[in-house]
């Protein structure tokens, strides 16, 4: 998968609210250095974006008219991001890796995967690896953290030290991933979903969906609420 951190013109896969939020934040950092030529949306296209004033096009039009420009992946869906990245790789496209390595909030030796996005407001500590196509909007990634490919860390989420996060994991706003240990990192498996405000204090299995404080599987949370309701009713 080809990628670059050096670009002055890009196309962007994604034309809706999540994408616009990312672009607004990155534009504050780019300060006019990067020109967005087009947004790509394969469901709704063929018009000028009302907020950015650039064309919204299909993937086929990108390949025809903008094939030489890097593509920034900004869509919310982790599975769609992975599929689009594979399609772009087959087409020979280059992914734009949107990072802010010289910011004082960011450790200088972070390992960035191809096509990842990290907002300039995120504090990133030492010994952190961010996977390909991953979007980091969180407030903090502390230290000794690995994040797999095509995951999403939403705004105001916190990842503490000694944590290993799998591929296509979705961590919702204000979720907190507690510290692991150097000899035994806290692990979150591939495809897991951590709900808004959840506080994760133990390992999370692949595909598991957790909510609450402390975080627990949704089915367990529902059972707990029923028990509490029955107790109060009695």
C-alpha positions as CSV (number, residue, x, y, z in Angstrom):
1,X,0.0,0.0,0.0
2,X,1.6,3.2,-1.2
3,X,1.4,6.3,1.1
4,X,2.9,9.7,1.6
5,X,3.0,12.3,4.3
6,X,4.1,15.0,1.8
7,X,1.3,16.5,-0.3
8,X,-0.1,19.8,-1.3
9,X,-3.2,18.5,-3.2
10,X,-5.4,15.6,-2.3
11,X,-8.7,13.9,-2.9
12,X,-10.7,12.8,0.1
13,X,-12.8,9.6,0.4
14,X,-15.8,10.7,2.4
15,X,-18.1,13.7,1.9
16,X,-20.3,13.7,5.0
17,X,-20.2,15.0,8.5
18,X,-17.4,12.8,9.9
19,X,-15.2,13.6,7.0
20,X,-15.9,17.3,7.2
21,X,-15.1,17.4,10.9
22,X,-11.7,15.8,10.2
23,X,-11.0,18.2,7.4
24,X,-11.9,21.2,9.4
25,X,-9.5,20.1,12.2
26,X,-6.7,19.3,9.7
27,X,-7.1,22.6,7.8
28,X,-6.2,24.4,11.1
29,X,-2.9,22.6,11.0
30,X,-2.4,22.8,7.3
31,X,-3.0,26.5,7.2
32,X,-3.7,26.7,3.5
33,X,-0.8,24.4,2.5
34,X,-3.0,21.6,1.3
35,X,-5.7,22.0,-1.4
36,X,-8.6,19.6,-1.4
37,X,-9.5,18.9,-5.1
38,X,-12.5,16.6,-4.7
39,X,-14.5,14.5,-2.3
40,X,-15.4,10.9,-3.1
41,X,-18.7,9.4,-2.4
42,X,-20.0,6.4,-4.3
43,X,-23.6,6.8,-3.1
44,X,-24.3,10.5,-3.6
45,X,-22.1,12.5,-6.1
46,X,-22.2,14.8,-9.1
47,X,-22.6,18.1,-7.3
48,X,-20.5,20.7,-5.6
49,X,-20.0,20.3,-1.8
50,X,-21.9,23.2,-0.1
51,X,-19.4,23.6,2.7
52,X,-16.1,23.2,0.8
53,X,-17.0,24.2,-2.7
54,X,-15.3,21.3,-4.3
55,X,-16.8,18.6,-6.5
56,X,-18.2,15.4,-5.0
57,X,-17.3,12.6,-7.3
58,X,-17.5,8.8,-7.7
59,X,-14.5,6.4,-7.4
60,X,-14.6,6.0,-11.2
61,X,-14.3,9.7,-11.7
62,X,-11.4,9.9,-9.3
63,X,-9.6,7.2,-11.3
64,X,-10.2,9.1,-14.5
65,X,-9.5,12.7,-13.4
66,X,-7.5,12.6,-10.2
67,X,-5.5,9.3,-10.3
68,X,-2.2,11.1,-9.6
69,X,-3.4,12.7,-6.3
70,X,-3.1,11.0,-2.9
71,X,-6.4,9.9,-1.3
72,X,-7.2,10.7,2.3
73,X,-9.5,8.1,4.0
74,X,-12.0,9.8,6.4
75,X,-15.1,7.6,6.4
76,X,-16.4,6.4,9.8
77,X,-17.0,2.7,9.0
78,X,-13.9,0.6,9.7
79,X,-15.0,-2.1,7.3
80,X,-15.6,0.4,4.5
81,X,-12.3,2.1,5.1
82,X,-10.6,-1.3,4.7
83,X,-12.4,-2.2,1.5
84,X,-11.7,1.2,0.0
85,X,-8.0,1.0,0.9
86,X,-7.8,-2.4,-0.9
87,X,-9.6,-1.0,-3.9
88,X,-7.3,2.0,-4.1
89,X,-4.2,-0.2,-3.7
90,X,-5.4,-2.3,-6.7
91,X,-5.8,0.9,-8.7
92,X,-2.3,2.0,-7.8
93,X,-3.4,4.9,-5.7
94,X,-1.3,6.6,-3.0
95,X,-2.9,7.1,0.4
96,X,-2.4,10.4,2.2
97,X,-1.1,9.9,5.7
98,X,-2.4,13.0,7.7
99,X,-0.2,13.4,10.8
100,X,1.3,16.3,12.8
101,X,4.7,14.9,13.9
102,X,6.3,18.2,14.8
103,X,3.5,19.2,17.2
104,X,4.8,19.5,20.8
105,X,2.0,17.2,21.9
106,X,3.4,14.3,19.8
107,X,6.4,12.2,20.6
108,X,8.9,12.4,17.7
109,X,9.2,8.6,17.1
110,X,5.6,7.5,16.7
111,X,5.2,4.8,14.1
112,X,2.5,5.8,11.7
113,X,0.8,3.3,9.3
114,X,-0.1,4.1,5.7
115,X,-3.1,6.3,5.3
116,X,-3.8,6.9,9.0
117,X,-5.2,10.2,10.3
118,X,-4.2,11.8,13.6
119,X,-5.7,15.1,14.6
120,X,-3.3,17.8,15.8
121,X,-5.1,18.0,19.1
122,X,-4.2,14.4,20.1
123,X,-1.4,13.9,22.7
124,X,0.7,10.9,21.7
125,X,3.4,9.6,23.9
126,X,6.5,7.4,23.3
127,X,6.5,3.9,21.8
128,X,3.2,4.2,20.0
129,X,2.4,2.4,16.8
130,X,-0.7,3.4,14.8
131,X,-2.0,1.0,12.1
132,X,-2.7,1.6,8.5
133,X,-6.0,3.5,7.8
134,X,-6.7,4.1,11.4
135,X,-8.4,7.4,12.5
136,X,-7.3,8.9,15.8
137,X,-9.5,11.7,17.1
138,X,-8.8,10.9,20.8
139,X,-7.5,13.2,23.5
140,X,-4.6,10.9,24.6
141,X,-2.6,7.9,23.6
142,X,-0.2,7.5,26.5
143,X,2.7,5.2,25.8
144,X,3.6,1.7,24.8
145,X,0.5,1.4,22.7
146,X,-0.2,-0.6,19.5
147,X,-3.3,0.2,17.5
148,X,-4.2,-2.2,14.6
149,X,-5.2,-1.3,11.1
150,X,-8.5,0.5,10.2
151,X,-9.5,1.2,13.8
152,X,-11.3,4.4,15.0
153,X,-10.6,6.2,18.2
154,X,-13.3,8.8,18.7
155,X,-13.0,12.3,20.2
156,X,-12.3,12.6,23.9
157,X,-11.4,9.0,24.2
158,X,-8.3,8.1,26.3
159,X,-5.9,5.2,25.9
160,X,-3.5,4.6,28.8
161,X,-0.2,2.9,28.8
162,X,0.7,-0.7,27.8
163,X,-2.3,-1.3,25.7
164,X,-2.7,-3.4,22.5
165,X,-5.7,-2.6,20.3
166,X,-6.6,-4.9,17.4
167,X,-7.7,-4.2,13.8
168,X,-11.0,-2.6,13.0
169,X,-11.7,-1.7,16.6
170,X,-14.2,1.1,17.3
171,X,-13.6,3.2,20.5
172,X,-16.5,5.6,21.0
173,X,-16.3,9.2,22.5
174,X,-15.2,9.6,26.1
175,X,-14.3,5.9,26.4
176,X,-11.3,5.2,28.7
177,X,-8.9,2.3,28.2
178,X,-7.1,1.7,31.5
179,X,-3.5,0.8,32.0
180,X,-2.1,-2.6,31.3
181,X,1.3,-3.7,32.5
182,X,4.7,-3.9,30.7
183,X,4.7,-7.6,31.2
184,X,1.0,-8.0,30.4
185,X,-0.5,-5.3,28.2
186,X,-4.3,-4.8,28.3
187,X,-5.6,-6.3,25.0
188,X,-8.6,-5.4,22.9
189,X,-9.3,-7.9,20.1
190,X,-10.1,-7.3,16.5
191,X,-13.5,-5.9,15.7
192,X,-14.4,-5.0,19.2
193,X,-16.6,-2.0,20.0
194,X,-16.2,0.1,23.1
195,X,-19.3,2.2,23.8
196,X,-19.5,5.9,24.7
197,X,-18.1,6.6,28.2
198,X,-17.1,3.0,28.8
199,X,-14.2,2.3,31.1
200,X,-12.3,-0.8,30.1
201,X,-10.3,-2.4,32.9
202,X,-9.8,-5.9,31.5
203,X,-9.0,-7.6,28.2
204,X,-11.7,-7.5,25.5
205,X,-12.3,-10.4,23.2
206,X,-12.5,-10.0,19.4
207,X,-15.9,-8.8,18.3
208,X,-17.1,-8.1,21.8
209,X,-19.3,-5.0,22.4
210,X,-18.8,-3.3,25.7
211,X,-20.6,-0.4,27.5
212,X,-20.7,1.0,31.1
213,X,-18.3,1.7,33.9
214,X,-16.7,-0.7,34.4
215,X,-17.2,-1.8,30.8
216,X,-19.1,-5.1,30.3
217,X,-20.7,-6.9,27.4
218,X,-24.1,-5.3,26.4
219,X,-26.0,-8.5,27.3
220,X,-24.6,-8.4,30.8
221,X,-25.4,-4.7,31.2
222,X,-29.0,-5.4,30.1
223,X,-29.2,-8.2,32.7
224,X,-27.8,-5.9,35.4
225,X,-30.4,-3.2,34.6
226,X,-33.2,-5.7,34.8
227,X,-32.0,-6.9,38.2
228,X,-31.7,-3.3,39.5
229,X,-35.2,-2.5,38.2
230,X,-36.6,-5.6,39.9
231,X,-34.9,-4.8,43.1
232,X,-36.1,-1.2,43.1
233,X,-39.6,-2.4,42.3
234,X,-39.6,-4.9,45.1
